[in-house]
């Protein structure tokens, strides 16, 4: 018999930002959730080892999905690539302990859980078939049909991350949920996440961003940490800018 979970907290795109993760894990409803699902891009940021340690300390209630940035860090450490598109990527890769690289290498690309009120829910990073494919809140119907091709008809809810902007929409008869980003939000500051079961509830946890920026500057040895932290923790990349940048990857002119 398949286990059905009542409440599932979804955290995506933490990107190695420990203060943001700590704020979300302190939320009573996250602490009380039956399961916490991570939908990838967990480590590519200023404090990757510390973020992994904290999450792994939560035990078996945390379920993991790899993102493209996690894969890139592993490939870099394994000598399978000589660079990473994200400038902070090589720093993050070098900051991981060898056993942490082994752990990331073993993470699945997708997971499916049965959630009360939603039935079978597929969790992925970008899309069910690819860890860096882009779909957006306003992606056209033909695009969603292409992305969902071959997906089990029993799966009526798909949870994805990757684009750092939260939304809930119907596409091809399926509910699509993006919780947004815990550590690198676009458009609005705060640590974004989602609570599932029996419905879908997008959440944002406010925290002391100036203090978090100062902490990262003090604790992280990445040469560009001050600018990185100021840009991403303050969400200085707007949703409009992000949508324009992602548009060509969604097949738009």
Secondary structure by P-SEA (a helix, b strand, c coil): cbbbbcbbbbbccccccaaaaaaaaaccccccccbbbbcccccccccaaaaaaaaaaccccbbbbbcaaaaaaaaaaacccccccccaaaaaaaaccaaaaaaaaacccbbbbbcccccbbbbbccccccccccccccccaaaaaaaaccccccccbbbbcccccccccccccbbbbbccccccccccccccccccccbbbbbbbbcaaaaaaaaaaacccccaaaaaaaaaaaccccaaaaaaaaccccccc
